[in-house]
Structure formats: C-alpha cells, structure tokens
Amino acid sequence: MNSIRRGLTASVASLLFSPAIAMAEPQVVVSIKPIHSLVASIMKGVGEPSLVVEGAASPHTYTLKPSNARALEKADLVFWVGPGLEAFLDKPLEALAGKAKVVELEDAPGLNKLPFREGGAFEAHDHGEHAGDEHAEGEHHEHEAADATAHEEEGHDHHAEEDHDHAAEGGEGHEHEHEGEHDHEHGGTDMHLWLDPANAKAMASVIATSLIEADPANKATYETNAAALNAEIDALDTDIAATVAPVADKPFVVFHDAYQYFENRYKVRVVGSVTVSPETMPGAERLSQIHAKIVELGAACVFAEPQFEPKLINVVIEGTNAKSGTLDPEGGALSEGPELYGQLMRNLATSIAACLSQ
C-alpha cells in the first residue's frame, strides 16, 4: 500500500511540475494584423497570439464578434494601438478583459508621433469655423472635413456601445479612463504608427517587456526573438529606402491619409487622399475636386485599398494620365503571422515604385 501511495504522490508531483502545466504560455490577444505580426514574431517557440480584426476587415469599420469576446475574456495580455484607431475595442476591453493587462502601444516610449492631417493633404488644417455644420457635405473643403469627423465619431460611439451592451454591463470605467487622456485620431495623433519601421521597433520593445513580465519563464526566448525582429526590421528599412528612392519625387494620391509615417520616413510625395476618412465615402463633389487636383498636380498614380470600393479610383482618374494601383496599409490581403509585417511594408514599397515607374 505504501508503495502505491508513493507512486501516486510521484505521479501527481510530476504532473504539477511538468513544463506543460508549470510554464503554460500566456493567453495573448492582439487587435490588428501589423501589431499581431510583431507579437507573433516575439512569441515564436512559446505560443501564438489571437487576432481580433481578421482577414480583409478594417479597424475603422469593425464590429466585435462573439469569438473575439470569448478571446478577450480568457486573455492575460491584450495589445492594441489605442482608442484613436480601434475605437470599437474601447468599451469591450473594460467589459470583457477584466483579468488581462491591456497594453496601449501608442504610449510606447520612443515613438515618432505625427499629428493627424485633417482632410488629407489637399485641405487646409483649420476647420474650426465649420465644426457645427454636419450636413453640408461637398459644399466646401472645410465643410467636408468637419462632416467626416462628426460622422466618424458618431459611428465609433455607436459600434462601441453595441459591442459593450451585448457583452456586459458597466464598461463606463474604461471609457472614462481614456477621456481627456487620448485624442481621437482626428485632431490628435495619426495612429498608423507601424508604417515607420522605427516605430515598429519601439512597439516591439514594449511588447517584449510585457511578455516577459507576464511569462518570466520564457524570458530568454522573448529576448532572442525580439533581437532577431529588430535586425529584420533594420534590414527591411534599408531595402524599402532603396526601392522607393528612384521615384520619391513623383506625386501620387492615396485612398485615405494613412501613409504619413511611410511618407515621412522615406520622403515619398503623397499629395492627397480620395476620402477624408475611410468611414465616410466621398460624394460627387469631392470626387470632382480630387479629379481636378490630380490634373493640376500631375499625380502619376492613385492608389486604392483592398478593404474599400476600388471603383472610386477609376472615377477620379478617368480622363487623366494617372495610373491606378493598390496599397494595403493594414495587411488585409495578407495571411496573419510573424512574416506579415515585413511583407506589408515591402508590398507598399514595391507597389509605389511599380506604379510610379510606369
């Protein structure tokens, strides 16, 4: 009998201290594909993070799914850029991710932050005198930018409330926490931070530190992976600079003004955007204005995005010498995983260079 008891004790002890139980990887949820790629790179050999905005969906127009809610409830760590980009997550994080550490990467030390350009590069940046006019779309540049801002904020609030209401009660705390501390994308910081590789490295540093704090048993793996990722990003940065340098002086138009960090890093010449914000599709008046600007500025290319209606691009380039192309700043057309960030950035560079070289 004693030998049986000793055998049972040894078996229980073996189970309790086995690597699978003692060093289970943390449950990690990430908002969007570019950030998920950075997290997945650092978690190689430990585990795989869960992604919220999958496929070709855009964080600008996303509504939380039940599967996302379940993942947030189980999460130990959640990484997102911040409420200025993924507004749909603001309330659900408080309602669902109560046990998780939520890491807001727009607060990462060392980020190069750029102010949001109201209305894209074509419009003046001061729209204060028209801020109260919510229904004058297309009458004037300033009216249009004010309309887009107002409608976008209403749309974000509506989606966030719906997500929170069906998930749980009492999410006001998280919303209040951000109130006054974080500007909305419009009038505040441009949230497409990952499009500057230096910012990707700054965010990767915070990601690695957070993973080590949550899972110290795998510290060495996280540190090794983070160092390898930094080296890959440095090589990527050099390659992109060489790819776009021959066409850097040629003007082009983008679908929405998401590329300021890429533009600032590599000195390419973005001269405007088709839409003020991706949540608000442009009306006939704006399309006419963009068409005129393409002719006036001699824009060589106009770029669509896979998440949004490409026919608009054909409308604005009709009768001009501009070519059309596609840029994918969020990796909507790419498979999620560690390789996505490098593919996303290289694709931007090669697409820009290919179109502008025609």
C-alpha positions as CSV (number, residue, x, y, z in Angstrom):
1,M,0.0,0.0,0.0
2,N,2.8,2.4,0.9
3,S,4.4,1.8,-2.5
4,I,1.1,2.6,-4.2
5,R,0.8,5.8,-2.3
6,R,4.4,6.8,-3.1
7,G,3.8,6.1,-6.8
8,L,0.6,8.3,-6.8
9,T,2.5,11.1,-5.0
10,A,5.3,11.0,-7.5
11,S,2.8,11.0,-10.4
12,V,0.9,14.0,-9.0
13,A,4.1,15.9,-8.4
14,S,5.3,15.1,-12.0
15,L,2.1,16.5,-13.4
16,L,2.1,19.6,-11.2
17,F,5.7,20.5,-12.2
18,S,5.7,19.4,-15.8
19,P,6.6,22.1,-18.4
20,A,3.2,22.0,-20.0
21,I,1.5,23.0,-16.7
22,A,4.1,25.0,-14.9
23,M,5.1,27.1,-17.9
24,A,1.9,27.4,-19.9
25,E,2.2,30.3,-22.3
26,P,0.1,33.4,-21.6
27,Q,-3.2,33.9,-23.5
28,V,-2.5,36.9,-25.7
29,V,-5.0,38.9,-27.9
30,V,-3.9,41.5,-30.5
31,S,-6.1,44.0,-32.2
32,I,-4.8,44.3,-35.8
33,K,-2.6,42.4,-38.2
34,P,0.5,44.6,-38.2
35,I,0.7,44.6,-34.4
36,H,-0.2,40.9,-34.3
37,S,2.7,40.2,-36.6
38,L,5.2,41.9,-34.2
39,V,3.7,40.0,-31.2
40,A,3.8,36.7,-33.1
41,S,7.4,37.2,-34.0
42,I,8.4,37.7,-30.4
43,M,6.2,34.7,-29.2
44,K,7.8,32.2,-31.7
45,G,8.5,29.0,-29.9
46,V,6.2,29.9,-27.0
47,G,2.7,30.3,-28.3
48,E,0.5,32.0,-30.8
49,P,-1.4,35.2,-30.1
50,S,-5.1,35.6,-31.1
51,L,-6.1,38.2,-33.7
52,V,-9.2,40.3,-33.4
53,V,-9.5,42.1,-36.8
54,E,-9.0,39.1,-39.2
55,G,-9.0,38.9,-43.0
56,A,-9.6,42.0,-45.0
57,A,-11.6,43.7,-42.3
58,S,-10.6,47.2,-41.3
59,P,-10.3,48.5,-37.7
60,H,-12.0,51.7,-38.9
61,T,-15.3,49.9,-39.6
62,Y,-15.0,46.7,-37.4
63,T,-17.7,45.3,-35.1
64,L,-16.7,42.9,-32.4
65,K,-17.7,39.2,-32.9
66,P,-18.7,36.7,-30.2
67,S,-15.4,34.8,-30.8
68,N,-13.5,38.0,-30.2
69,A,-15.4,38.5,-26.9
70,R,-14.5,35.0,-25.7
71,A,-10.9,35.5,-26.5
72,L,-10.8,38.8,-24.5
73,E,-12.4,37.1,-21.6
74,K,-9.6,34.5,-21.5
75,A,-6.8,36.9,-22.2
76,D,-3.8,37.5,-19.9
77,L,-2.4,40.2,-22.2
78,V,-4.1,42.4,-24.8
79,F,-2.1,44.6,-27.3
80,W,-3.8,47.4,-29.2
81,V,-2.7,50.7,-30.7
82,G,-5.3,52.7,-28.9
83,P,-8.8,54.2,-29.0
84,G,-7.9,56.6,-31.8
85,L,-7.6,53.6,-34.1
86,E,-9.6,50.7,-32.7
87,A,-12.4,52.6,-31.1
88,F,-14.6,49.6,-31.3
89,L,-12.5,47.9,-28.6
90,D,-12.6,50.8,-26.1
91,K,-15.6,49.7,-24.0
92,P,-15.3,45.9,-24.6
93,L,-11.8,45.9,-23.1
94,E,-13.3,47.1,-19.8
95,A,-16.3,44.9,-20.0
96,L,-14.6,41.7,-21.1
97,A,-10.8,41.8,-20.5
98,G,-11.0,42.4,-16.7
99,K,-8.2,40.0,-15.8
100,A,-5.9,41.0,-18.7
101,K,-3.1,43.5,-18.7
102,V,-4.1,45.9,-21.6
103,V,-1.0,47.4,-23.3
104,E,-1.8,50.5,-25.4
105,L,1.1,50.8,-27.8
106,E,0.5,54.4,-28.7
107,D,2.1,55.1,-25.3
108,A,5.3,53.2,-26.2
109,P,8.5,55.2,-25.3
110,G,10.5,56.4,-28.3
111,L,7.6,56.6,-30.8
112,N,7.8,59.2,-33.6
113,K,4.3,60.6,-33.5
114,L,2.8,62.8,-36.2
115,P,-0.3,64.9,-35.9
116,F,-3.4,63.8,-37.9
117,R,-3.8,65.8,-41.1
118,E,-7.4,66.9,-41.2
119,G,-8.9,66.3,-44.6
120,G,-5.8,64.7,-46.1
121,A,-3.0,66.7,-47.8
122,F,-5.3,68.6,-50.1
123,E,-7.2,70.6,-47.5
124,A,-6.3,73.4,-45.1
125,H,-6.0,72.0,-41.5
126,D,-8.2,74.6,-39.7
127,H,-11.8,73.7,-39.9
128,G,-13.0,75.4,-36.7
129,E,-15.4,77.8,-38.3
130,H,-17.4,74.9,-39.9
131,A,-17.3,72.4,-37.0
132,G,-21.0,72.7,-36.3
133,D,-22.2,72.1,-39.9
134,E,-22.9,68.4,-40.0
135,H,-24.9,68.2,-43.3
136,A,-23.0,70.3,-45.8
137,E,-21.0,67.5,-47.4
138,G,-19.3,68.5,-50.6
139,E,-20.1,72.3,-50.4
140,H,-16.6,73.3,-49.4
141,H,-13.4,71.6,-48.4
142,E,-13.7,72.7,-44.8
143,H,-17.3,71.6,-44.5
144,E,-16.4,68.2,-45.9
145,A,-13.6,67.6,-43.4
146,A,-15.9,68.7,-40.5
147,D,-18.7,66.4,-41.7
148,A,-16.3,63.4,-41.9
149,T,-15.0,64.0,-38.4
150,A,-18.5,64.3,-36.9
151,H,-19.9,61.3,-38.7
152,E,-16.8,59.2,-37.8
153,E,-17.1,60.0,-34.1
154,E,-20.8,59.1,-34.1
155,G,-20.1,55.8,-35.9
156,H,-17.3,54.8,-33.5
157,D,-19.5,55.6,-30.5
158,H,-22.4,53.6,-31.9
159,H,-20.3,50.5,-32.6
160,A,-18.5,50.7,-29.3
161,E,-21.9,50.9,-27.4
162,E,-23.3,48.0,-29.3
163,D,-20.2,45.8,-28.6
164,H,-20.3,46.7,-24.9
165,D,-24.1,46.3,-24.5
166,H,-24.2,42.7,-25.9
167,A,-21.1,41.7,-24.0
168,A,-21.6,43.1,-20.5
169,E,-22.8,45.9,-18.3
170,G,-20.7,48.6,-16.7
171,G,-18.0,49.4,-19.2
172,E,-18.1,53.1,-18.5
173,G,-14.9,53.0,-16.4
174,H,-12.6,52.3,-19.3
175,E,-14.2,55.0,-21.4
176,H,-13.8,57.5,-18.6
177,E,-10.2,56.4,-18.1
178,H,-9.3,57.5,-21.7
179,E,-11.5,60.6,-21.6
180,G,-9.2,63.6,-21.8
181,E,-6.1,61.4,-22.0
182,H,-6.3,60.2,-25.6
183,D,-7.2,62.3,-28.6
184,H,-9.3,60.8,-31.3
185,E,-7.5,60.2,-34.5
186,H,-8.9,63.5,-35.9
187,G,-7.2,66.5,-34.4
188,G,-4.8,64.3,-32.4
189,T,-2.1,61.7,-33.4
190,D,-2.1,59.9,-36.7
191,M,-2.5,56.3,-35.4
192,H,-0.9,54.4,-38.3
193,L,2.3,54.3,-36.3
194,W,3.6,50.9,-37.6
195,L,4.2,52.4,-41.1
196,D,7.5,53.8,-39.8
197,P,9.9,50.9,-39.0
198,A,11.5,52.8,-36.2
199,N,8.1,52.9,-34.5
200,A,7.7,49.2,-35.1
201,K,10.9,48.7,-33.1
202,A,9.7,50.9,-30.3
203,M,6.5,49.0,-30.1
204,A,8.3,45.6,-30.3
205,S,10.4,46.7,-27.2
206,V,7.2,47.3,-25.2
207,I,5.7,44.0,-26.4
208,A,8.8,42.0,-25.4
209,T,8.9,43.7,-21.9
210,S,5.2,43.0,-21.4
211,L,5.5,39.3,-22.4
212,I,8.5,38.8,-20.1
213,E,6.6,40.4,-17.2
214,A,3.6,38.0,-17.9
215,D,5.8,35.0,-18.5
216,P,9.2,35.3,-17.0
217,A,9.9,31.6,-17.5
218,N,10.3,32.3,-21.3
219,K,12.3,35.5,-20.9
220,A,15.3,34.2,-22.8
221,T,13.1,33.2,-25.8
222,Y,11.4,36.5,-25.9
223,E,14.7,38.4,-25.7
224,T,16.2,36.3,-28.5
225,N,13.2,36.7,-30.7
226,A,13.0,40.5,-30.1
227,A,16.6,40.9,-31.1
228,A,16.1,38.9,-34.3
229,L,13.0,41.0,-35.1
230,N,14.9,44.3,-34.6
231,A,17.6,43.0,-37.0
232,E,14.9,42.1,-39.6
233,I,13.3,45.5,-39.3
234,D,16.6,47.2,-39.8
235,A,17.2,45.2,-43.0
236,L,13.7,45.9,-44.1
237,D,14.1,49.7,-43.6
238,T,17.2,49.7,-45.8
239,D,15.5,47.7,-48.5
240,I,12.5,49.9,-48.6
241,A,14.6,53.1,-48.8
242,A,16.4,51.7,-51.8
243,T,13.2,50.6,-53.5
244,V,11.4,53.9,-53.4
245,A,14.3,56.3,-53.8
246,P,14.2,56.4,-57.7
247,V,10.5,57.5,-57.6
248,A,10.5,59.6,-54.4
249,D,9.9,62.9,-56.3
250,K,6.8,61.7,-58.2
251,P,3.4,62.8,-56.8
252,F,0.7,60.3,-56.0
253,V,-2.8,60.2,-54.3
254,V,-3.9,57.6,-51.8
255,F,-7.3,56.3,-50.8
256,H,-7.2,57.7,-47.3
257,D,-4.5,59.5,-45.5
258,A,-2.9,56.5,-43.7
259,Y,0.6,56.8,-45.1
260,Q,2.1,59.9,-43.3
261,Y,4.6,57.8,-41.4
262,F,5.8,56.0,-44.5
263,E,5.9,59.3,-46.4
264,N,7.9,61.0,-43.6
265,R,10.4,58.1,-43.3
266,Y,11.1,57.6,-47.0
267,K,10.4,61.1,-48.4
268,V,7.9,59.9,-50.9
269,R,5.4,62.5,-52.3
270,V,1.8,61.9,-51.3
271,V,-0.2,64.9,-52.5
272,G,-3.7,64.0,-51.2
273,S,-6.3,61.4,-50.4
274,V,-9.5,60.4,-52.1
275,T,-11.5,60.3,-48.9
276,V,-11.2,62.4,-45.7
277,S,-11.9,59.3,-43.5
278,P,-12.4,55.6,-44.6
279,E,-15.7,55.5,-42.6
280,T,-17.2,58.2,-44.8
281,M,-17.3,57.6,-48.5
282,P,-16.7,60.7,-50.7
283,G,-19.6,62.3,-52.5
284,A,-19.7,63.5,-56.1
285,E,-18.4,67.0,-55.2
286,R,-15.3,65.6,-53.5
287,L,-14.6,63.2,-56.4
288,S,-14.7,66.1,-58.7
289,Q,-12.3,68.1,-56.6
290,I,-9.9,65.2,-56.4
291,H,-10.0,64.7,-60.2
292,A,-9.2,68.4,-60.6
293,K,-6.2,68.1,-58.2
294,I,-4.9,65.0,-60.0
295,V,-4.8,67.0,-63.2
296,E,-3.4,70.2,-61.6
297,L,-0.6,68.4,-59.7
298,G,0.2,65.8,-62.4
299,A,-0.3,62.9,-60.0
300,A,1.3,59.9,-61.5
301,C,-0.8,57.3,-59.6
302,V,-3.9,56.9,-57.5
303,F,-3.9,54.0,-55.0
304,A,-7.0,52.0,-53.8
305,E,-7.1,49.8,-50.7
306,P,-8.4,46.2,-50.7
307,Q,-10.9,46.9,-47.9
308,F,-12.8,49.6,-49.7
309,E,-14.6,50.2,-53.1
310,P,-12.0,50.3,-55.9
311,K,-14.4,51.8,-58.4
312,L,-13.9,55.2,-56.9
313,I,-10.3,55.2,-58.1
314,N,-11.4,54.6,-61.7
315,V,-13.8,57.6,-61.4
316,V,-11.2,60.0,-60.2
317,I,-8.5,59.0,-62.7
318,E,-10.8,59.0,-65.8
319,G,-9.5,61.4,-68.4
320,T,-6.2,61.9,-66.7
321,N,-2.8,60.4,-67.2
322,A,-2.7,58.9,-63.7
323,K,-2.3,55.1,-63.3
324,S,-4.1,53.1,-60.6
325,G,-2.6,50.7,-58.0
326,T,-3.4,49.2,-54.6
327,L,-1.8,49.8,-51.2
328,D,-2.7,47.7,-48.2
329,P,-1.5,49.6,-45.0
330,E,-3.2,47.1,-42.6
331,G,-2.3,43.8,-44.4
332,G,-5.9,43.0,-45.2
333,A,-4.9,40.8,-48.2
334,L,-2.1,39.0,-46.3
335,S,-2.1,36.0,-44.1
336,E,-1.6,36.7,-40.4
337,G,1.6,35.7,-38.7
338,P,5.2,36.7,-38.0
339,E,6.0,37.3,-41.7
340,L,3.2,39.8,-42.3
341,Y,4.8,43.0,-41.1
342,G,7.8,42.6,-43.4
343,Q,5.5,41.6,-46.3
344,L,3.2,44.5,-45.7
345,M,6.0,47.1,-45.7
346,R,7.8,45.6,-48.7
347,N,4.5,45.5,-50.6
348,L,3.9,49.2,-50.0
349,A,7.3,50.0,-51.4
350,T,7.1,47.8,-54.4
351,S,3.6,48.9,-55.3
352,I,4.5,52.5,-55.1
353,A,7.7,52.0,-57.1
354,A,6.0,49.9,-59.8
355,C,3.1,52.3,-60.4
356,L,5.3,55.4,-60.3
357,S,7.8,53.9,-62.7
358,Q,5.2,53.4,-65.5
